[in-house]
Amino acid sequence: MPPHRRIDVVLDSVRRLLRIGATANLLNLLQKQRPADLAQVFAELHDTERKAAFSLLLERNARLAMEALSELEAEISAGLLSDRSAEDIARFLHEIPSDDAAVIIERLPEELSTAVLALIQAKPGGGVGDLFEYEEQTAGRIMNPNVFALSEDLTAGEAITALQTARDVEMVFYLYVVDARRHLVGVVSLRRLLLVAPETPLKRIMTTDLISARVDTDQEEVARQVASYNILAIPVVDEEAKLVGVITVDDVIDVIKDEATEDIYRLAGVSGDERVATPAGESLRKRFPWLVINLATAFLAAAVVGMFQGAISQWVALAVFMPIVAGMGGNAATQTLTVVVRGLALGELTWSNARQALFKEIVVGVSNGVGTGLIAAGVAWATIGDPSIGVLLALAMTINLFVAGTAGTLIPLGLRAMKIDPALASTVFITTLTDVFGFFSFLGLGALFLRFMHQGG
């Protein structure tokens, strides 16, 4: 049975068992699922159903319930815990890795979050509290502080023994080697460790040319390093090069997903942390300011149209076809903007190759402008029987798609240079430019044509 079909069957069974009150059967069903599958089931349930099913599982199998919770959207996870006491939440959060717990604590109501954090910090070895010392979206905030490290003075045999007796070690992909002051000095793969003689010192087999991230490194840069070097985990060091944590590939996948979602949302003028389950009032608060900004830019475009009222009154066809020029410019700019923002996010586009990218987008923009302009000109000619309006339409679209390609490349680059997220502000500027230039070029050419006709007459 395909995975999505199996999830649908489980979901239907959970709803039916909840409806008839068969808690024993429901608990048995939930405990047979993997955490990731449970997260999908919980996400599909209605609020009351989700809370009932989660509470039942939490009482009988807290570890499985919390592992499933860590796979859910942070807002949903926090909502399932927010009606419990700080003491209970702190106790349950010890069932999951510190980095996952930190994400959930961030989404709890402020007063409850503070109380939970205080309880966790008061408990020795809590780990979670240390992560809040670092800025959001940095390596320090998303790392797992429970990293397995070995002294450089150990032998391979002693290292294997230490690994076998270790507890609470999550996904040991590599063995990190530290000196007496816990400075990161090398790394040994498990394969290498098992192939050498037990008496071999770690110093002889460790790799000193290793890749690491500082605690203040942006999480997007960390994800880029893991993807570029094809590694399964990356160690995190502090300002003194001491090993303080590790970021594993599953955390990197979450970062890539979150960053991609954030960029897509911001290109549409939506807050990166908004979700389907976000309350309507909060969504309104986050979206309204951007709509007001777009409204202001729309008035600017309307002002440009107002400059040519006389031409429009003399030649009504201008009013009929002018939205086409602005709309096509906006569509072309969105295409360019998407490619450029993605290139900046992945490190593919830098200042060194920016000129080449700009030239390419200009060529594409002008070519698209000529092609679509000729098609539009033919349609306009066939529609109203006036070839002159078609010529103006073709010229204006070529100009506006040139503007779209140029602005769609230069604006994101300029915003990045000013330390502003290109995905956040580019759309507003691009839309304004393509609307203004689209109306101005088409109506301006129309006004010039009318003046020429009057002079000729």
C-alpha positions as CSV (number, residue, x, y, z in Angstrom):
1,M,0.0,0.0,0.0
2,P,1.4,3.4,-0.9
3,P,2.5,5.5,2.1
4,H,-0.1,8.3,1.5
5,R,-2.8,5.7,1.2
6,R,-1.8,4.0,4.5
7,I,-1.8,7.4,6.3
8,D,-5.3,8.0,5.0
9,V,-6.5,4.6,6.3
10,V,-4.9,5.3,9.7
11,L,-6.5,8.8,9.8
12,D,-9.9,7.4,9.1
13,S,-9.4,4.7,11.8
14,V,-8.3,7.3,14.4
15,R,-11.4,9.5,13.7
16,R,-13.7,6.5,13.9
17,L,-12.2,5.2,17.2
18,L,-12.3,8.7,18.7
19,R,-16.0,9.0,17.7
20,I,-17.0,5.7,19.4
21,G,-14.7,6.2,22.4
22,A,-12.6,3.1,21.8
23,T,-9.5,4.5,23.6
24,A,-7.7,1.1,24.1
25,N,-7.9,0.3,20.4
26,L,-6.9,3.9,19.5
27,L,-3.9,3.7,21.7
28,N,-2.9,0.4,20.2
29,L,-3.2,1.9,16.7
30,L,-1.2,5.0,17.6
31,Q,1.7,3.1,19.2
32,K,2.2,1.1,16.0
33,Q,2.9,4.2,13.9
34,R,6.3,5.9,13.3
35,P,6.7,9.4,14.7
36,A,6.7,11.0,11.2
37,D,3.5,9.1,10.3
38,L,1.9,10.1,13.5
39,A,2.8,13.8,12.8
40,Q,1.0,13.6,9.5
41,V,-2.1,12.1,11.2
42,F,-2.1,14.7,13.9
43,A,-1.7,17.5,11.3
44,E,-4.8,16.3,9.4
45,L,-7.1,16.0,12.5
46,H,-9.3,18.8,13.7
47,D,-8.2,20.6,16.9
48,T,-10.4,18.7,19.3
49,E,-9.5,15.3,17.7
50,R,-5.8,16.2,17.6
51,K,-5.8,17.1,21.3
52,A,-7.7,14.0,22.3
53,A,-5.5,11.6,20.4
54,F,-2.3,13.3,21.4
55,S,-3.2,13.5,25.1
56,L,-4.1,9.8,25.1
57,L,-0.7,8.9,23.6
58,L,1.2,11.3,25.8
59,E,-0.1,9.6,29.0
60,R,0.8,6.1,27.9
61,N,3.9,6.7,25.7
62,A,5.4,10.1,26.3
63,R,8.5,9.5,24.2
64,L,6.6,8.5,21.1
65,A,4.2,11.3,21.5
66,M,6.9,13.9,21.8
67,E,8.9,12.4,18.9
68,A,5.8,12.8,16.8
69,L,5.3,16.4,18.2
70,S,8.8,17.3,17.1
71,E,7.9,16.4,13.5
72,L,4.9,18.7,13.5
73,E,4.8,22.4,12.6
74,A,6.1,24.3,15.7
75,E,2.8,26.3,16.1
76,I,0.7,23.1,16.2
77,S,3.2,21.5,18.6
78,A,3.1,24.5,21.0
79,G,-0.7,24.5,20.8
80,L,-0.9,20.9,22.0
81,L,1.3,21.7,25.0
82,S,0.1,25.2,25.9
83,D,-2.7,24.1,28.2
84,R,-0.4,22.1,30.4
85,S,1.7,23.2,33.3
86,A,5.3,24.4,32.9
87,E,6.5,21.5,35.0
88,D,4.8,19.0,32.8
89,I,6.0,20.6,29.6
90,A,9.6,20.7,30.9
91,R,9.4,17.1,31.8
92,F,8.0,16.0,28.4
93,L,10.6,18.1,26.5
94,H,13.4,16.0,27.9
95,E,12.1,13.2,25.7
96,I,13.3,14.9,22.5
97,P,16.6,16.4,21.4
98,S,17.5,19.8,22.7
99,D,17.3,21.6,19.3
100,D,13.8,20.2,18.7
101,A,12.7,21.3,22.2
102,A,14.1,24.8,21.7
103,V,11.9,25.3,18.6
104,I,8.7,24.3,20.5
105,I,9.6,26.5,23.5
106,E,10.0,29.5,21.2
107,R,6.3,29.1,20.0
108,L,4.8,28.7,23.5
109,P,3.0,31.8,25.0
110,E,5.6,34.2,26.4
111,E,4.9,33.7,30.1
112,L,4.7,29.9,29.8
113,S,7.8,29.8,27.6
114,T,9.8,31.8,30.2
115,A,8.6,29.4,33.0
116,V,9.5,26.3,31.0
117,L,12.9,27.6,30.1
118,A,13.6,28.5,33.7
119,L,12.8,25.0,34.8
120,I,14.9,23.4,32.1
121,Q,17.9,25.6,32.9
122,A,17.6,24.8,36.6
123,K,18.0,21.1,35.8
124,P,21.6,20.0,35.3
125,G,22.4,18.9,31.8
126,G,19.2,20.4,30.4
127,G,21.0,21.5,27.3
128,V,18.0,23.4,25.8
129,G,18.6,26.6,27.8
130,D,22.1,26.9,26.3
131,L,20.7,27.1,22.8
132,F,18.8,30.3,23.6
133,E,22.1,32.1,24.2
134,Y,22.5,32.2,20.4
135,E,20.7,34.3,17.8
136,E,17.8,32.8,16.0
137,Q,18.5,31.1,12.6
138,T,22.2,30.5,13.6
139,A,24.1,27.3,13.9
140,G,24.2,27.7,17.7
141,R,20.4,27.8,17.9
142,I,19.7,24.7,15.8
143,M,22.6,22.5,16.9
144,N,22.4,19.5,19.2
145,P,24.7,20.1,22.2
146,N,24.9,16.4,23.0
147,V,27.8,15.7,20.7
148,F,30.0,12.7,21.1
149,A,33.7,13.6,21.2
150,L,36.8,11.7,22.0
151,S,40.2,12.7,23.5
152,E,43.1,12.8,21.0
153,D,45.1,10.7,23.4
154,L,42.8,7.6,23.1
155,T,43.6,4.6,20.9
156,A,41.1,3.1,18.3
157,G,40.2,0.3,20.7
158,E,39.5,2.7,23.6
159,A,37.4,4.8,21.2
160,I,35.3,1.8,20.3
161,T,34.8,1.0,23.9
162,A,33.8,4.6,24.7
163,L,31.3,4.5,21.9
164,Q,29.8,1.2,23.0
165,T,29.3,2.5,26.6
166,A,28.0,6.0,25.6
167,R,24.5,7.0,26.4
168,D,22.2,9.6,24.8
169,V,24.3,9.7,21.6
170,E,22.2,10.8,18.6
171,M,23.2,9.6,15.2
172,V,27.0,9.2,15.4
173,F,28.1,9.7,11.8
174,Y,31.6,10.8,12.7
175,L,33.7,10.7,15.8
176,Y,35.0,14.2,16.6
177,V,38.4,14.4,18.3
178,V,39.2,17.1,20.8
179,D,42.3,18.1,22.9
180,A,42.4,18.5,26.7
181,R,40.6,21.9,26.5
182,R,38.0,20.5,24.1
183,H,39.3,22.3,21.0
184,L,38.2,20.5,17.9
185,V,41.3,19.0,16.4
186,G,40.1,16.3,14.0
187,V,37.5,13.8,12.9
188,V,37.5,10.0,12.4
189,S,34.9,8.1,10.4
190,L,33.5,4.9,11.9
191,R,34.7,2.9,8.9
192,R,38.3,4.1,9.4
193,L,38.1,3.4,13.2
194,L,37.0,-0.2,12.6
195,L,39.6,-1.0,10.0
196,V,42.8,-0.1,12.0
197,A,44.5,-2.0,14.8
198,P,43.0,-1.4,18.3
199,E,46.3,0.1,19.6
200,T,46.4,2.7,16.8
201,P,46.3,6.3,18.3
202,L,43.5,8.5,17.1
203,K,46.1,11.2,16.3
204,R,47.4,9.0,13.5
205,I,44.1,8.2,11.8
206,M,42.1,11.4,12.3
207,T,41.6,14.0,9.6
208,T,42.6,17.4,10.6
209,D,41.3,19.2,7.5
210,L,37.7,19.2,8.6
211,I,34.7,21.4,7.9
212,S,33.0,23.1,10.9
213,A,30.6,26.0,11.6
214,R,30.8,28.7,14.2
215,V,27.9,29.2,16.6
216,D,27.1,32.5,14.9
217,T,27.1,31.1,11.3
218,D,23.7,31.6,9.6
219,Q,21.7,28.4,9.3
220,E,21.3,28.9,5.6
221,E,25.1,28.9,5.2
222,V,25.4,25.7,7.3
223,A,22.9,24.0,5.0
224,R,24.9,25.2,2.0
225,Q,28.1,23.7,3.4
226,V,26.4,20.3,4.1
227,A,25.0,20.2,0.6
228,S,28.2,21.3,-1.1
229,Y,30.5,18.9,0.7
230,N,28.1,16.0,0.9
231,I,28.5,15.4,4.6
232,L,26.0,13.9,7.0
233,A,26.8,16.1,10.0
234,I,28.8,19.3,10.7
235,P,30.4,20.1,14.0
236,V,29.8,23.5,15.7
237,V,32.5,25.4,17.5
238,D,32.5,28.5,19.6
239,E,34.7,31.6,19.3
240,E,37.6,29.7,20.8
241,A,37.2,26.7,18.4
242,K,35.9,24.5,21.2
243,L,33.4,21.8,20.2
244,V,29.9,22.7,21.5
245,G,27.5,20.8,19.3
246,V,26.7,19.1,16.0
247,I,24.1,19.7,13.3
248,T,23.0,16.6,11.5
249,V,21.5,16.2,8.0
250,D,17.9,15.9,9.3
251,D,18.2,19.3,10.9
252,V,19.7,20.6,7.6
253,I,16.7,19.3,5.6
254,D,14.4,21.2,8.0
255,V,16.5,24.3,7.4
256,I,16.3,24.0,3.7
257,K,12.6,23.4,3.8
258,D,12.0,26.4,6.1
259,E,14.2,28.7,4.1
260,A,12.5,27.7,0.9
261,T,9.1,28.3,2.4
262,E,10.2,31.6,3.8
263,D,11.5,32.8,0.4
264,I,8.3,31.8,-1.4
265,Y,6.1,33.5,1.2
266,R,8.1,36.7,1.1
267,L,8.0,36.8,-2.6
268,A,4.2,36.9,-2.2
269,G,4.3,39.5,0.6
270,V,3.4,36.9,3.3
271,S,5.2,36.5,6.6
272,G,7.6,33.5,6.6
273,D,6.1,32.0,9.8
274,E,2.5,32.0,8.7
275,R,0.8,28.7,8.2
276,V,-2.6,27.3,7.2
277,A,-3.4,26.9,10.9
278,T,-2.4,30.5,11.8
279,P,-5.4,32.3,13.3
280,A,-7.2,34.7,11.0
281,G,-6.5,37.8,13.2
282,E,-2.7,37.1,13.1
283,S,-2.8,36.5,9.4
284,L,-4.6,39.8,8.9
285,R,-2.0,41.6,11.0
286,K,0.9,40.1,9.0
287,R,-0.6,40.6,5.5
288,F,-2.3,44.0,5.8
289,P,0.9,46.2,5.9
290,W,2.2,44.7,2.7
291,L,-1.2,45.3,1.0
292,V,-1.1,48.9,2.1
293,I,2.4,49.3,0.5
294,N,1.1,47.7,-2.7
295,L,-1.9,50.0,-2.6
296,A,0.5,53.0,-2.4
297,T,2.4,51.7,-5.4
298,A,-0.8,51.1,-7.3
299,F,-1.7,54.8,-6.8
300,L,1.7,55.7,-8.3
301,A,0.9,53.7,-11.4
302,A,-2.6,55.3,-11.5
303,A,-0.9,58.7,-11.4
304,V,1.1,57.8,-14.5
305,V,-2.1,56.8,-16.3
306,G,-3.6,60.1,-15.2
307,M,-0.9,62.0,-17.1
308,F,-2.3,60.6,-20.4
309,Q,-6.0,61.1,-19.9
310,G,-6.1,63.3,-22.9
311,A,-4.5,60.7,-25.1
312,I,-6.8,58.0,-23.8
313,S,-9.9,60.1,-24.4
314,Q,-8.8,60.6,-28.0
315,W,-7.8,56.9,-28.6
316,V,-10.0,54.6,-26.4
317,A,-8.1,51.5,-27.6
318,L,-5.1,52.6,-25.4
319,A,-7.2,52.0,-22.3
320,V,-8.2,48.6,-23.7
321,F,-4.7,47.3,-24.2
322,M,-2.6,49.1,-21.6
323,P,-3.1,46.4,-18.8
324,I,-1.5,43.8,-21.1
325,V,1.8,45.7,-21.2
326,A,1.9,46.1,-17.4
327,G,0.7,42.5,-16.7
328,M,3.3,40.9,-19.1
329,G,6.0,43.0,-17.5
330,G,5.0,41.9,-14.0
331,N,5.0,38.2,-15.1
332,A,8.4,38.5,-16.8
333,A,9.8,40.2,-13.7
334,T,8.5,37.5,-11.4
335,Q,10.3,34.9,-13.6
336,T,13.6,36.8,-13.4
337,L,13.1,37.5,-9.7
338,T,12.5,33.9,-8.8
339,V,15.7,32.7,-10.6
340,V,17.8,35.5,-9.2
341,V,16.6,35.1,-5.6
342,R,17.1,31.4,-5.7
343,G,20.6,32.0,-7.1
344,L,21.4,34.3,-4.3
345,A,20.0,31.9,-1.7
346,L,22.1,29.0,-3.0
347,G,25.3,31.1,-3.6
348,E,25.1,30.5,-7.3
349,L,24.8,34.3,-8.0
350,T,27.6,36.5,-6.6
351,W,29.1,39.9,-7.5
352,S,31.7,38.1,-9.6
353,N,29.2,36.7,-12.1
354,A,26.4,39.4,-11.6
355,R,27.3,41.1,-14.9
356,Q,26.9,37.9,-16.9
357,A,23.6,37.2,-15.2
358,L,22.4,40.7,-15.9
359,F,23.3,40.5,-19.6
360,K,21.6,37.1,-19.9
361,E,18.3,38.4,-18.3
362,I,18.4,41.5,-20.5
363,V,18.7,39.3,-23.6
364,V,15.9,37.0,-22.4
365,G,13.7,40.0,-21.5
366,V,14.1,41.7,-24.8
367,S,13.7,38.5,-26.8
368,N,10.5,37.7,-24.9
369,G,9.3,41.2,-25.3
370,V,9.8,41.1,-29.1
371,G,8.2,37.6,-29.4
372,T,5.1,38.3,-27.2
373,G,4.9,41.8,-28.5
374,L,4.5,40.6,-32.1
375,I,1.9,38.1,-31.1
376,A,0.0,40.8,-29.1
377,A,0.3,43.2,-32.1
378,G,-1.2,40.6,-34.4
379,V,-4.1,39.9,-32.0
380,A,-4.7,43.7,-31.6
381,W,-4.7,44.3,-35.3
382,A,-7.1,41.4,-35.9
383,T,-9.4,42.6,-33.1
384,I,-9.8,46.3,-33.9
385,G,-8.4,46.4,-37.4
386,D,-5.8,49.1,-36.6
387,P,-2.1,48.1,-37.2
388,S,-0.8,51.2,-35.5
389,I,-2.0,50.1,-32.1
390,G,-0.3,46.7,-32.6
391,V,3.0,48.4,-33.4
392,L,2.7,50.5,-30.2
393,L,1.9,47.4,-28.2
394,A,4.9,45.5,-29.5
395,L,7.3,48.4,-28.8
396,A,5.9,49.0,-25.3
397,M,6.1,45.3,-24.4
398,T,9.7,45.1,-25.6
399,I,10.6,48.1,-23.5
400,N,8.8,46.8,-20.4
401,L,10.2,43.3,-20.6
402,F,13.7,44.9,-20.9
403,V,12.9,46.8,-17.7
404,A,11.6,43.6,-16.1
405,G,14.8,41.7,-16.8
406,T,17.1,44.5,-15.7
407,A,15.2,45.4,-12.5
408,G,14.6,41.7,-11.7
409,T,18.3,41.2,-11.5
410,L,19.6,44.5,-10.1
411,I,17.1,45.1,-7.3
412,P,17.7,41.7,-5.5
413,L,21.5,42.3,-5.8
414,G,21.1,45.8,-4.5
415,L,19.0,44.7,-1.5
416,R,21.5,41.9,-0.7
417,A,24.3,44.6,-0.7
418,M,22.3,46.6,1.8
419,K,21.8,43.6,4.0
420,I,18.1,43.4,3.2
421,D,16.5,40.1,2.4
422,P,15.9,40.2,-1.4
423,A,12.8,38.0,-1.2
424,L,11.2,40.3,1.3
425,A,11.2,43.6,-0.6
426,S,12.0,42.8,-4.2
427,T,8.4,42.1,-5.3
428,V,7.1,45.6,-4.2
429,F,9.8,47.4,-6.2
430,I,9.5,45.2,-9.2
431,T,5.7,45.5,-9.4
432,T,6.0,49.3,-9.2
433,L,8.6,49.5,-11.9
434,T,6.9,47.2,-14.4
435,D,3.5,49.0,-13.8
436,V,4.9,52.5,-14.1
437,F,7.2,51.7,-17.1
438,G,4.5,49.6,-18.8
439,F,1.9,52.4,-18.6
440,F,4.4,55.1,-19.4
441,S,5.9,53.4,-22.4
442,F,2.6,52.4,-24.0
443,L,0.6,55.5,-23.2
444,G,3.7,57.7,-23.9
445,L,4.1,56.1,-27.3
446,G,0.4,56.5,-28.0
447,A,0.5,60.2,-27.1
448,L,3.5,60.8,-29.4
449,F,1.7,58.9,-32.2
450,L,-1.4,61.1,-31.8
451,R,0.7,64.3,-31.8
452,F,2.5,63.1,-35.0
453,M,-0.9,62.4,-36.6
454,H,-2.2,65.8,-35.7
455,Q,0.9,67.5,-37.0
456,G,0.7,65.5,-40.2
457,G,-3.0,66.4,-40.6
